[in-house]
Amino acid sequence: MIRKIRLLSAGLSLLGIAVSGYLLLYKLQLADAAFCTIGDCEVVNTSPYAEIMGIPVALIGVLGYSTLLFLNLWGVVAKEIWAGNIRMTILLGSLFGVLYSSYLTYIELFVLRAICPWCVVSAITISAIFLLSLWEIRYTSQTALQQSI
């Protein structure tokens, strides 16, 4: 079961890399708005909130999702001694992603009054990874409890 959760989370991480990668290319003006025909991608991605100290938020997304992909794949093959650390790192990393994504969604809705559909896809993706990590922790806790009885 843990293997399936990790592989699903890895697949979602790949989706996150693809979405963030497209948004990064769009931010760097290396891709046009061909995939942004609905919503207000341009408004969102050219706003001051699309960067942190000159670093595109989309680049941070690519790096974050890449880290989650690596951790999930490592978790599939790692020895049990690393399992707890990997599990908690994925949980905390995805929690940070959910919190920051929630902040950005708030900015989109109430400050910019513009929605980027790709940003919404990214928010849903990181939320799903977070929920999977919670599910994994719950499952492993129940399994450990059952084995100790």
N, C-alpha and C positions, 0 to 999 in steps of 0.2 A: 504494500500500500504506500509506504514512504517513497519508494522508487517512482510510482505513478504520480504522486503529488509533486515530486521534484522535477520530473520530466514535463509535467504540465506547466509548472512554474517557469521552467527553462524556455518552453515554447512561448509563453507570455512575455518573457524577457526579450526573446527575439523579435516579437511584435513591437515591443517598446523601443528596441534599437532601431527598427525600420521606421517607425513614426518619428522618433526624435531625430534620426538621421535625415529624414526628409525635411523636417522643420529646420534643422541646422543648415542644410543646403539652401533652403528658401531664405533663411536669415542672412546667409553669406552671399545671396543673390547668384547662386550657382544653379538654381532650379526655378522655373517659373511657377505660376500658380495653377498649373494644369490640374492638380489634384485638389485644389481649393476653390472649387466652383460654387460652393455654398458656404455661407457664414462669412466671417470677417477676419480671415487669416492675416491679411495685410495689416489691419489695424492692430491686432494683437501682437504680431511678430515684429512690428516696427515701433512698438511702444517702448518707453523707458524700462518697463517691467520685464522685457524680453532679455535683459542682460543684468548680470550682477558684477559690478566692478569691471565692466568691459568684457566679461565672459558670457557668451550666449547661454541662456538657460537650456536651450536644446542640446548644447554640448554637455552640460551637466547631466541631462537626461540620458544621452548616449553612454556616458561613463557610468552612471548609476545602474542602468539596465545591463550594461556589459558586466559589471561587478556581480549583479544578481545572477546573471547567466552563468558566470564562472563558479560562483558559490553553489548554485543548484547542481551543476554538472559534477563539481568536486564532491558534493554530498552524495551523489549516486555511487561513486567509486571509493570514497574515503573509508577509512577504518572507523569503527564505532567510537574510538577515543576522540575523534574530531566531530562526531555527529552533533553533540550538544552545542558546541561553539558555532558550527555552521548554521544550525537551526536558529540560534539567537541572533546571529549576525544578519541573516536573511530577514528575520522578524523586525529588528531595529532599523535596518536599511529601508525596508519597504514601509515601515511606519513613518520614517522621516519623509519618504517619497509621498505618502498619502497626505501628510500634514502640509508639505510644501505645495503639493498639487491643489489641495483645498484652498490654500491662500491664493494661488494663481487663479483658480476658478472664481473666487470672490472678487478679485481684481477685474477679471473679464466681465462679470455680471454687473457689478455695482460701481466700478470706477470707469472702465473703458466702455461699458455697455455694448460689448461686441463679443461674439463667440467664435472661437476657432474650433471647428469639428475635430481636427487632429489632436488638439489639446484635450478635448473631451475623451477621445479614444485613449490617450495616454493616461488620463486620470482614472478611467475605468480599468485599464490594464494594471496600473500599480495597485489599485484597490483590490483587484482579484489576486495579485501576488501576495499581498498582505493577508487576505482572508485564507489563502491556501497555507501560508506559514502558520497562522493561528490554528487551522485545522490539523496541520502536522504536529504541532506542539500538543494539542489536545489528544490526538490519537496516540502519540508516544507516551504521554502521561498515563492514559488509561491502560495501555499495554503494560507499562512498567508496574502499575498498581496491581493488575491482574496476575502478573508473574510473581509478585511478592506475597500473594495470598496463598 
